[in-house]
Each structure stands twice: as C-alpha cells, then as structure tokens.
Amino acid sequence: MSKNVNKTGWKLPYWSSVVLVLVLSLGAGTQQPVPVTLIDRVTIIDGTGAPMLANGAIVVEGGLIRDIGNRETIPVDTDATVIDATGKFAIPGLIDAHVHFDQSASLFTRPDLVDLRSIRSYEDEIESTRQRLPQTLLRYLWSGITGVVDMGGPMWTFELVDSVSASPNAPRIQAAGPLISTEVIPQLDSADPAIVAVETAAEARQTVQRIAEGRPSLIKILFLYHPFDDFDRY
C-alpha cells in the first residue's frame, strides 16, 4: 500500500484526501450558471452588405454572442432573459477614429481659434473636460460607438485608457499621446501639453521614447506648414 505523503514529507491521514475530494465536489456543484440573454425579434444589419435580417435573434451568453441569425432557427434557453427588440435594429459597433479627449468641442477648448481665456481659463476648461469624461464615454456607447481613437492629447489620456480598459461603461480606447510637432501653439500650453515641439532628430527620438512609456497605439506627427517656409531646415 502506498503511503499518503505530501511534498514536504509529512504523512497525511487517509481521511484528509477524502475530505479534499468531497470539498472539491461540493464546490463544483455550487457554480453559478452563466447568464443568457435573448435579444428577440430584432432587425440585424451585419455590416457586410448583406440584406437586413428582419426577424432576427441574438443570444448573448456570459457577455459574448453565442448565436445570431433568423429567429426561427435560433434555439432559445428556457431560463434566458428575453429583450423584446421588435422595431429596433442591431448593427456592428461603430468606430470614431479621430477624437481629442482634451477638447470638449466647446468654445473654450480652442483659445488659438477663439480666445475666451478672459472668461474661462484654459486650465479650468481642461480640468472640467476631465471631470466629465465618464459621461462623455457613456455618450459614445449610447450612440452605438464602441471604439474610439484619440489622435493626440496630453499624457493623461494614457491614464484614461488604463482606467476604463475593462469598464462596461466605456468604449475601447486607443490613444496616441502628445503630438510631436514642428512648433507648439502657445495658447494651448499647459503643464501636460497636447503638443510637443522638437527641433532635432535627437529630440524627436527622446520624445518618442517618453511617449512610448504610456504604451501608445500610434505616434502622431503634426507638421504645421506656413507659406514661404524654408523646407531645408527640416
């Protein structure tokens, strides 16, 4: 008969193995069922150019689409939560491929175009923009936008990406970080600028390395052209 010995060399009583098996069996029997949701009688547009499917059904299990197609061919779980989507449409998630989270599209976010800093400072506007980002991200989802690309902004946009990476209340976000430019826009200067100017190749490499620490999805170059520019300096 083999000895009941663990890796440390201590002898274990025979009944300890029985208890362990019993506990594992009980644990396996108490697993919660995966929730299933049926989006019923929905018109499906799959984005491939195929005709709309008027009498569609989508079965979501554990947060993933398990079945999608004609309602008459989709098996329905008896314990599924049913959402009656009659008269509604299901489409693939949309992508907004060019946003700037540091600009809320209000009159105060572009003092280089309309300078209202005597009414509201640029710093206050940026802080207000950051405070309402949770609502901004929800609006993307409400509009059917599930993917967003920030094409240039302060380093804090990387913090935003990390903070909402697993949130159900935000779209997937890709960010470029600060724009590497041939010159800065003085009115947009801040402690965490969205635009960084470089003069030499060495400065460009150093700036890219600094931005890379935020794990950007892309690097954006901003080239500001002015009439009669001397291109030889580039």
C-alpha positions in Angstrom: 0.0 0.0 0.0 1.4 3.4 -1.0 1.9 6.0 1.8 -0.2 9.2 1.8 2.7 11.7 1.9 2.7 15.3 0.7 5.7 17.0 -1.0 7.1 18.1 2.4 7.5 14.6 3.5 4.8 14.8 6.2 2.4 11.9 6.4 -1.2 12.8 5.9 -4.1 10.8 7.4 -6.1 8.9 4.8 -9.3 10.7 5.6 -7.8 14.1 4.6 -7.8 13.0 1.0 -11.4 12.0 1.2 -12.4 15.4 2.7 -10.4 17.2 0.0 -12.3 15.3 -2.8 -15.6 16.0 -1.1 -14.9 19.7 -0.8 -13.9 19.9 -4.5 -17.1 18.0 -5.5 -19.3 20.3 -3.4 -17.5 23.4 -4.9 -18.1 22.2 -8.4 -21.8 21.7 -7.7 -22.3 25.3 -6.5 -21.1 27.0 -9.6 -23.5 29.7 -10.8 -25.0 29.3 -14.2 -23.7 31.6 -16.9 -26.4 34.3 -17.6 -28.0 34.1 -21.1 -29.8 37.0 -22.8 -32.0 36.7 -25.9 -32.4 39.8 -28.0 -35.6 38.8 -29.7 -37.3 39.9 -33.0 -34.6 42.4 -33.8 -33.7 43.6 -37.3 -30.0 42.7 -37.9 -27.6 44.7 -40.1 -24.3 42.8 -40.1 -22.2 45.4 -42.0 -21.1 43.1 -44.7 -23.5 44.5 -47.3 -25.9 41.5 -47.0 -29.6 42.3 -46.8 -31.2 43.1 -43.5 -32.5 40.2 -41.4 -35.9 41.4 -40.3 -36.8 38.6 -37.9 -33.5 38.1 -36.1 -32.4 36.9 -32.8 -29.1 37.3 -30.9 -28.2 35.1 -27.9 -25.6 36.5 -25.5 -24.0 34.1 -23.1 -21.5 35.3 -20.5 -21.1 38.6 -22.2 -20.3 37.0 -25.6 -22.6 36.5 -28.7 -23.3 32.7 -28.8 -25.9 32.6 -31.6 -27.1 35.1 -34.2 -29.4 34.7 -37.1 -33.0 34.1 -38.1 -35.4 33.8 -35.1 -36.9 30.6 -36.3 -33.5 28.8 -36.4 -32.1 30.0 -33.1 -32.6 27.7 -30.1 -33.9 29.6 -27.1 -32.9 28.8 -23.5 -35.9 28.4 -21.2 -34.2 30.5 -18.5 -32.9 33.2 -20.8 -33.6 36.8 -20.1 -35.7 38.0 -23.1 -35.4 41.5 -24.5 -38.2 42.3 -27.0 -36.5 44.3 -29.7 -39.4 44.5 -32.1 -39.0 47.6 -34.3 -35.3 48.0 -33.3 -32.1 47.4 -35.1 -28.8 45.8 -34.2 -25.6 46.9 -36.0 -21.9 46.3 -35.5 -20.2 48.7 -33.1 -19.2 52.0 -34.7 -15.7 53.5 -34.5 -14.9 57.1 -34.1 -11.3 57.2 -35.4 -10.4 60.8 -34.7 -11.2 62.4 -31.3 -9.3 64.6 -28.9 -10.4 64.0 -25.3 -8.8 67.2 -24.1 -11.2 69.1 -26.4 -14.8 69.0 -25.5 -15.9 71.0 -28.6 -16.9 73.9 -26.6 -15.8 77.5 -27.3 -13.3 77.4 -24.5 -11.1 74.5 -25.6 -9.5 76.2 -28.6 -8.2 79.6 -27.5 -5.9 79.5 -30.5 -9.1 79.9 -32.6 -11.4 81.8 -30.3 -9.6 83.3 -27.3 -12.0 83.5 -24.4 -9.5 82.9 -21.6 -10.5 86.2 -20.0 -13.9 84.5 -19.3 -12.7 81.0 -18.5 -9.1 79.9 -18.3 -7.7 77.1 -20.4 -6.6 75.2 -17.3 -10.1 75.3 -15.9 -11.6 74.1 -19.2 -9.3 71.1 -19.4 -10.0 70.2 -15.8 -13.7 70.4 -16.4 -13.3 68.3 -19.5 -11.5 65.6 -17.5 -14.2 65.6 -14.8 -17.0 64.9 -17.2 -15.2 62.2 -19.2 -17.2 59.4 -17.6 -20.4 60.9 -19.1 -18.6 61.6 -22.4 -17.6 57.9 -22.7 -21.2 56.8 -21.9 -22.5 59.0 -24.7 -20.3 57.1 -27.1 -21.9 53.9 -26.1 -25.4 55.4 -26.3 -24.6 56.5 -29.8 -23.5 52.9 -30.8 -19.8 53.8 -30.8 -17.8 51.0 -29.2 -14.3 52.1 -30.4 -12.6 55.4 -30.1 -9.1 56.6 -31.2 -7.6 59.7 -29.6 -5.4 61.2 -32.2 -3.3 63.4 -29.9 -3.6 64.7 -26.4 -1.9 65.1 -23.0 -0.1 62.2 -21.3 -3.1 61.8 -19.0 -5.0 60.2 -21.9 -3.0 57.1 -21.3 -4.3 57.1 -17.7 -7.8 57.3 -19.1 -7.1 54.2 -21.3 -5.8 52.2 -18.4 -8.7 53.2 -16.1 -11.5 52.2 -18.5 -9.8 49.2 -20.2 -12.2 46.7 -18.6 -15.2 49.0 -17.9 -18.6 48.1 -19.4 -19.4 51.8 -19.4 -16.8 52.9 -21.9 -15.8 52.2 -25.5 -12.5 50.6 -26.3 -9.9 53.4 -26.5 -6.7 53.7 -28.4 -4.5 56.8 -27.9 -1.5 58.5 -29.5 -0.4 60.7 -26.6 1.2 64.1 -27.3 1.5 65.2 -30.9 5.1 65.6 -32.0 5.2 68.9 -33.8 7.5 71.3 -35.7 6.2 74.0 -33.4 3.9 74.5 -30.5 0.7 76.5 -30.3 1.3 79.0 -27.4 -2.4 79.3 -26.5 -2.6 75.6 -25.8 0.4 75.4 -23.5 -0.1 73.7 -20.1 1.8 71.6 -17.6 0.8 68.5 -19.6 0.7 69.7 -23.1 -1.0 68.0 -26.0 1.6 69.3 -28.5 5.4 68.9 -28.0 7.8 70.7 -30.4 11.1 69.1 -31.4 14.0 70.8 -33.2 16.4 67.9 -33.8 16.4 64.2 -34.6 17.8 63.5 -31.1 14.9 65.5 -29.5 12.4 63.5 -31.7 13.8 60.2 -30.5 13.8 61.2 -26.9 10.2 62.4 -27.2 9.1 59.2 -28.8 10.7 57.2 -26.0 8.9 59.3 -23.4 5.6 58.8 -25.1 6.3 55.1 -25.5 6.2 54.7 -21.7 2.5 55.3 -21.9 2.1 52.4 -24.3 0.5 54.4 -27.2 -1.3 52.7 -30.1 0.3 55.1 -32.5 2.6 58.1 -32.7 1.3 61.2 -34.4 3.4 63.8 -36.2 2.0 67.3 -36.5 3.5 69.3 -39.4 2.4 73.0 -39.4 3.1 74.5 -42.8 3.3 78.2 -43.4 3.7 80.0 -46.7 7.3 80.7 -47.7 8.6 78.2 -45.1 12.2 77.1 -45.7 11.9 73.4 -46.1 15.7 73.0 -46.0 15.6 73.4 -42.2 13.6 70.1 -41.9 
